[in-house]
Structures are given as C-alpha cells and as structure tokens.
Amino acid sequence: MTGKSIAAAAISLLALSVAFVPAPAFAARTDASIGMQLEPPNLDPTGGAAAAIDEVVYANLFEGLTRFGSDGAVLPALAESWDISEDGLVYTFHLHTGVKFHDGSAFDAEDVKFSLDRARADESTNAQKALFADIASVEVVDPATVKVTLSKPNGSFLFNMAWGDAVIVAPETAADNASKPVGTGPFSFGQWVKGDRVELERNPDYWGEPVKLEKVTFKFISDPTAAFAAMMAGDLDAYPAFPAPENLSQFAADPRFEVIIGSTEGETILAMNNKKPPLDNIKVRQAIAHAIDRQAIIDGALFGYGTPIGTHFAPHNPAYVDLTAQSAYDPEQSKALLAEAGVSDLTLSLKLPPPSYARRGGEIIAAQLREVGINTEITNVEWAQWLEDVFKGKNFDLTIVSHTEPMDIGIYARDDYYFQYGDPDFKAIMADLANATDPDKRTELLQAAQKKIADDYVNAYLFQLARAGVANAKLKGLWTNSPTPANDMTGVYWEE
C-alpha cells in the first residue's frame, strides 16, 4: 500500500469513527414566556375582581381545597378527599400533609379556617363573598382535618371552593399578597416589574408533582400589533388569549406555531345600568337588545370567533337554553319599543375597557344603536378605571365586558352588583338552586334563571368569548378551554 493510499484509508477510518460519535443531547427548555393583554391590578385573588389576577396565580402560586381541571371538572387540591354528611350540611375535608407555604411555614387546618373565615367576614374585601355565604362555621378537628358546616345544603359548595377567590392563604402573609404573594403552589413569586412582566420560579419544596418548567414569565402586551410582533420574533412562547384574531390564519400557516381554539366561561354582555333612567324602563332595554346584530359583532370584532348567546350562560354547559331568538336583531321593533317608551333623542354613555372585543365591539354596537336613534358617547377606560368607575361606582349607562368566572349567573341576585338588577323573583330561584342537590332539579332551576333574566332584558347578551390562542408548536400542556380564568402552567413542558 502506498503512502497515499494509507493516508486515504486513515482519513476514511477517522470519518467513520466520527460518524458513529453520538450527537450531543440538547436538554429541553425549562422557561416559558406567556403573553397577556391585561396587567393584573394586584396578585391577591382573594382581594380583587380582575380576571387577570387568576390568569397569573391560579394553580400556579395559590391553591384551594379543590380546583378546576382543564375540562371544568372539580378536582382535589389541598384537600385530598372529603366526606359529606347525609343532610348535606357538613363537609369534612382531609388535607394533604407535609405541605408548606413558599416562605417555609407549614400549611394545616388552621390556615383553612383562617382563609374561609376571612373570606366570609363582614369586613372582607373578597370580590366573590357570595361563595362563602352559606358557611355557618369552620372547625379545626386536627391539623389535617377541617369541618365546614353550612347553614343550608348547597349543591355547588365544592364547585365554589375551586374558584380562585377561595384559595388558602396564611395569616402571617395574607396582608401582603397583593404585591408579595405567598401560596402553596408549584411556582413561587419571583418579581413583578410593573407595566412589563411578572416572573414565577419553580418551587423546589412543592408537596405535589413537580412542574417541568423552572421559570415562567407573564408579559403584558396589550397592543395587538405588538403582540403579533412579539410572537413572530420569539419574544413570547405563547399568547393563550391572543388579542388579534385576524392574525390567527397567518400563525396557522406557519409550522413554527400552533393555533389553539377552545371555549371559555366568558359571557360577553352589553351591560346596562338598570336603575338609571331611562334604562330602568324594560322597553328601552328591550329596544337596545333588538338593535344589536350579534353575528356582525362576532365577525367584525372577533373575525368569526365566538358563539351568540341570549342569556348569561355558557352554551357548552348541559343546562344551557338557547334564547337568542328572544332578542333577535330587529331594528324596526327596536324603534317601535322606543316610541312606546316615549323616548327620543337618547344619548347614552358607553364605557369600554381595554380588551379588543370591547373596543372593537363597542364601535360596531354604537353604529347599530345609531341606526335606531340611540346615540352613544364612547369613553375608552383603562382596566383599573373601569373597576373603580363602572364596577364599583356604577357610573355608567352601557359597558361591554366578558364575565369569565365559571357559571356565575348568581351575580344577578346581588342587589349591589354593578348593573343593579336584584329582582326578588330571580333571587328566589337562586335560593332554591342553592338548596337543591338533585341534578334534574338543579337543571330546571338553572334554566328558569336563564329565562328570567332574558325575559327582563337585564343586559344585552352578545356572545360567548372563544379562547383563541397561539403557541410555539413545541410548547405542550397549555389549556385548550378555559373553565376559569387561568394560565395553568403546572402541566406545561417543552417537547424535545
């Protein structure tokens, strides 16, 4: 063999050996950046009404006795099991042991008692105090057992305990949870850069199944154009409720992304101030409802993503009644009703919070109302201003908002709720529902409640908000549907 052939053979052997060297394994990513349109006003789900709070902290930072699964089922959380007395009045919760709060303090039945008593106290700032109204007493049996006694049977009690407003907090840290949240969840609080992002970190001492991600960053990008650019540039890994549905087809055509379309609990309504003249006249409210073309709003503001509704109830719920025909688009009937009410030259305020469904939908509704002789003065308000001025202050005529809390038709029984309905007959229906445990009877009452608020034209019911999101195609485990306002990151991971 010549020197030349020896050298060639050596090179061939070297190439062969290199070919069989295994390629280095690249570890899957352990961080994720999630886009959100609204920044939460605080991070305490027991002290604020904004859905954006739960979108950051639900199941990630804070946990309750029970929780919602991605399909809306009520699952065990801090309570591993429970017993219910035959009369339906006593719930005995058996708690997980070895659970710690993020500050290292132990979780036990005393924390459950503190949290439930705090939520139902007269001075409570909980936005959903009605969830706890039937609790008569909370008793610590031992560190791992707590007994909750109700004043009357409530077939929704375990469901109520799964809301973000019912999470368990510690007495030592509860007062500071708005800015420094301390829970028991699989992620702990990292930092909050106001106006930009909230960072969560994996909790190494979590009592349950550890999460795959080491860090989650929630970035607040309200502008649809900026949100699109951030996704395309890879600055965001997912935007579960994407604010620009017109861009979804572009993402769907790009193999780097996955478009995720699901349902939400978001009944989107044109809310009306029922105690403010002339909206205290049912004929005026009925006229407004008949002036609105729901499908035009869905097509124009949401690019077809949304389901028309005729009452405050989710179409995917088995008890749903389709009442859309009762308030069908009929401008001539609308004009006739206004004439019957003796109303002309009517101008109403229309206050619109930041979400695109409200801002875009509001412009369309204003044009539709103008066609029947109702003028509107549109004011675009930021979320904190909406909560203060509209939700708390009731200083409005009309507003558009999605109510994303699960099965929340009970809000219509509250005298002080912002659209100010509080009808005695409706409250009687809800009282019967609270006492009913038979599934068929509960369905009957839920359907009666839906019909009652549709008959009274409390609000104009627009559509069920779709959950239309986009994600990096390799990011797995995000919720498709949204049974409660949440970006649950506990099962999210990167595909290798």
N, C-alpha and C positions, 0 to 999 in steps of 0.2 A: 504494500500500500504506500503510495507516495505521501509526502508531507502534506500536499494539497488536499488529498482525499482524507487523511487523518484529521486535518483541521475541520473539513466539512462534516465529518462524522461527529466530531466533538460538539460542533455547533448544533447539529441535529439532536443529539442527546440532551444538550442543555435546553433546547427549545421544548423537547418532550417533557423534561422534568419540570420546567416552568409551567407547562400546560396543565400538569396534574397538581400544582400547588393550589389548595382550596382558596377561593376568593375570600377576602375579609368580610366577616358578617357585620352588617350595619344594624345597630340597635334601633328599634322603633323609637320615634319621637315620644317625649314624655311631657310636652307642653302643648297647650292649645289656646288660641286667641279667638274669642267669640264676640261677634258684633251685636249691639243692642241699639235701638233707636232712642230710648229714653234713659236718662240717668236717674237712679232712684234718689228721692229726697233724703232718705236715710237708709240704714241697713237693719232696722229692727222690724221684723214682720208682725210683732205684737203691738206696734205703736204707729202704724201708718196704713193708709188705704191704697197707696200706689202699687199697681201690679209689678212695676219694675223692681220693687224690693224682693219679692218672691223669685223673680226671674234670676236674681243673683244668688240668693241664700237658700231657697227651698231645697231640702235634701242634701245640699252641699255643705252648708255651715250649720244649719239648725235642723232638729228632728223633733217630731211629736210622738205621742203614744202610738198613733197609726200614721200611715202615709198613703198617698195615691201612687199606684203604678202607672206605667205609660199607657195602659188601656183603660184607666179610670177606676180600676179595682181598688178597694180599701185593703191595705196590707199591714201586717205587724211592723212596728218600727222600734221605738224604745220599749214598748210592751211586747214581749214575745208571745203572750197569749192573754186571754181574758175569759171570765165566766160572767154570765148574765143571769140574774135571778128570774124565777118563773113569772113574777109580776112585771118584769121589765124595768124595775126601778133601781136595781143595784148592779153596778159593773165593777167587778174585781179584776184589776189589772196586775199581771205578773210581769215584773220588769226584768230586763237583761241586767246581769250583774257584771262588775268589772268595768263599767262604763265611766269614762272621765270627760270632763269639760276640757276645752282647749287650754285652759290655764292650769291644768293638772289636778283640779279639785274633783272629788268623787261625785258622781250622779247617783241619787237614790230617790226613794218615795217622797222625801221632804221637798225635793225640787219640783216634783209633780204637783204636790199640794200647793206650794208657793205659786207656781205658774197659773194653775187653774183658779185659785182664789184671787190672784192679782188680776186676771183677765175679766173676772165677773164682778169685781168690786165697783162700788158706786163711782169712785174716782178714776176708774180705768180709762185709759186712752185707746184701748183696743178698738179698731175700726169695725170689728165683727162681734160686738158684745152679745148679740142675739144667739151666737153659737153656744154660749155658756149659760143662757137664761134659765134653763131647766135644772141646773145643778143646785141641789139643796145643801149638800155637804161633801167635803173631801176628807177622808180619814186615812192616816198612815197606819197600816196594820203592822208592817215591819219594813226594814229598808228596801226590800224587793217587792213589796206588795202595797197597793193603794186601792182603797174602796171609794168609789164615787156613787153617791146616792142622788137620784133625780127626784124632783117634786112630782113628776108625772112621766109616763112612758114616752120615749122619744125614739122612734124607729130610725132616725138619722144621726144618732149620737156618735157612733163610730165614724161615720162619714164626716161629721163636724170636726172631730178630733184630728182628721187628716189635713185640715186646712193649714196654710202657713201661719195664720193668726193664732193657732193653738199649739205652737211649738213650745218645748220645755226650755226654760231659762233658769239660771242660778240667781239666787237673791243677791249674791256678792257682786255680780257683774251686770245685772239687768238694766240698771240705770244708764249704763254707758253703751248699750248695744247699738244705739243709733249710729255711732261713729267707730266703736271698737267692739264689734260683735264677737261674743264668746258662746259657742254652742257645743254640741257633742258630735257633729257630723264628720265625714271622712276628709273634708277640707277645713283648714283653719284660715283665718283672715291674715292677709299679708299687708297690703297697703291700699289706700284709696287716694288717688290723685284726682282731686275734684275737677270736673269738667273733661276728664280724659278716660280714666280706667279704674277698675277695682281688680286687685290681684289676690288670688287664693292659692294656698300651698297645701300639699298633701299632709294630712295629719298622721304622723308615724305611730301614734298610740291609739288609733281608731279601734273601737271594740268589735266592729263587724268586718266584713270582707274588704280588704284594702282596695283602693282605687288604683287604676293603671297610670293615670296622669299625675305628675309631680307638681305641675303648676297650671293654673287656668287664669287667663286674663280676660275680663269683660271690658271691651272697648265701646265707648258711647259715641256713635256716629249717626247723627240724625238726618243729615243731608243725603238723599238718595243717590246723587251723583258721586259723592264722596264714598258712600258705602260700596257702590259698584267698583270704583277705582281701587278701593282697599282689597276687595275680594280678588280682582284681576291681578293685582300686584303681589298677592300672597301675604299682605299685612294682616289679613284675617283668615282664619281657617274655616269659619262657619258664621253664617248670619241666619239663625233659625227663623226669624220673622222678618224676612227681607223687605225693605220699605219701597222697593221699586219693582213691582210685578212685571212691568213692561220689559225688564231685562232678563226675566227668567228663561225665555226661549233661547237667548244667547248663551246663558250658562248651560242649558240642557244640550246644546250642540257642541260643547267643549268637553272633551273626555277628562279634563282635569277636575271637573266638578260633578256633583250630584245635586239635582233639584229634588227637594223633599216637600211633598204636598200632603197635608193632613188636615184634621179638623181641630177646632178649639171650642172652648166654652164661652167664646166671646159673642154674646148677643149685642149687636151694634144697633143703637137706637138714636132717633132724633128725640131727645128728652125735652119735655115741656113742663114748665112751672105751673102746676095745676091750681095753685092758689092765687096766681097773678092774673088779673083781668087783662084781656078777655079770654085768657086760656083756662079760666075757671068755668067756662061755658063748654060743655061737651060738644056742641055743634061746631065750635071753632076748632077744637082738637080733631074732630072727625073730618072737617074740611081740609085741615093740614095733611092728615093721613092720606086722603084721597087725591091730594095734589102731587103725591110723590110716586115716581116711576122707579121702583126698586131696581129693576134689571138695568136701567140706564145708569144708575149709580154704580152697580157692580161692574158693568162693562167699562164705564168711563173712569172710575176712580181705582178699580182693582183689576182691570184687564180680564174680567170674567171670573176671577177667583172669589167665590162667595156664594152662599145659599140664601135665597129670600126667606124671611120669616114674617109671621103675622102675629106673634106674641113673644113674650120674653122666656124662651125655652129653646134648648138645643135640638135641632132636627135629628141628631143621632141618638137621642135618648128614647128608649122604647115607649115612654109615656107622651111623647110629643103629639100635638094635634096641629095639623096644617090649617091655619086660619088666615092665610094670605088673601083669600078671595074676599074676606070681610072688609078689608081695607084696600081693595084693588085700585089701581090708578084710574081715576075718573075725574078729569078736570071740571067737566060740566056739573057733576054732582057736588064737587067742592065749591064751585061758585054759588050754587043753589043753597048750600048749607050756610055759607057766609051771609047770604041775603036773609035767610030765615033767622039768623042770629042778630041781624041788624048791624052787621059790622062792615065798614068800608074804609078805604084809605088806611089800612092797617100796616103799621111798621113794627117789626119785632127785632130784638137783639138776637144775634146768632154768634155764640162764643165757641171758638174752635181750638181745641188743644193740638199739640204738635203732630200726632200721627197722620200719615198721608191719607188714610181712609177718612179722617175728619176734615182735613184741609181741602183735599180734592173733592170729597163727597159734599162738603158744605157749599162749594161753589156751584155744583150741579143742583143741589136742593134749592139754593137761593134762586136760581134761574127758573126752576119748576114752580116755586111759590109765586114768583113774579107773574107767571102766566095766569094765575087765578086771582091776582090783585093783592097779593101779600108782599110787601117789601121787607127786606131784611138789612140790618146794619151788622156787617161781619166784623168781628174782632178776633184776631189771632192771639191766643194767650199761651204762655209757657205752662208747663205742667204744674209747677208749684202755684202759679197764679190761678189756674183752673181749680185746684184743690181748695184754695183759700176763698176765692170769689164765688165760684159756682157750687162746688160740692158742700162747702161749709157755710158760705154766706148766702147761698140761694139767690144771688144777684144775677139773674138771667131770665130770658124768655125761652130761648131754644139753645140747645147744645148737642153735639154729636160725640158719643163715646161708646167704646166696647166694654161691656161688663164681663170680664174674663173669669170671675170667680165661679166655681163649679155649682151648678143647679141652684142659682141664687134668686129664684123667683120670690123668696120670702122677704126680700128687701121692700116689696110693695106693701108690706104690712107695717112698715115703720112710719109713724106719724111725722118724724123729723127728717126723713130722707129727702134728698135734695129736690126731687120732682114733686114732693109734697102731695101724696095720694092718700094713704092711710084709711081706705074705705072700711067701715065696720064689717060689712058682709065678707069682704076679702079676708080680713083678719080672722073672722070666724072659720073660714075654710082652712087657713093655715094652722089655726089652733087644733082643728080636727085632724089635720095631717100630722101634727106633732104627736098626737095621741095614738095614731093608727100604726099598727105593726103588720097587719095583713097586707101582702103585696098588691092584691087586686083592689083593696080599698084605697091604698096609697095612690095607685094609678088613677083611680076615679077622682080623687081629690086634686091631684096634680093637674088633671085635665080640666076640672072645674075652675081651678085657679087661672089657668091659661085663658080660658074662655071669658072669665070675669074681667081681666084687665084688657082683653081685646074689645069686649063689649063697651067698656068705659073709655076706650081710646086714651088711656093714660099717657102713652107716648106713641110716636110713630115708629113701628118696628121695621127695621131696614133689612139686615142680613146677618147671617152667622159668619163671623170672620174666619177665613181659612188660615191655616198655618202654612204659609208658603215660604220655604227657606232654601238656602243653598249652602253647600259644604264642600270642602276638599273631598274628592272621591275616596281618599284613603282614610278619612276620619270616620270611624264607625261608632254606633251605640247612641247616637242622638235620638231623642224622641221624634216620632213622626207626628203623632197627635199631641194635643196639649190639654189634658183633662184638668189642669190647674196651671196658673201662670208659673212657669218654671223652665229653667235651662238645666235640667238634671244632668250633671256631669259624672255621676257615680259609676255609670257603665260605659263611659266613652273611652276609646282607645284608638291607636293608630295601627292600621294594617301594615304588616312588614312586607 
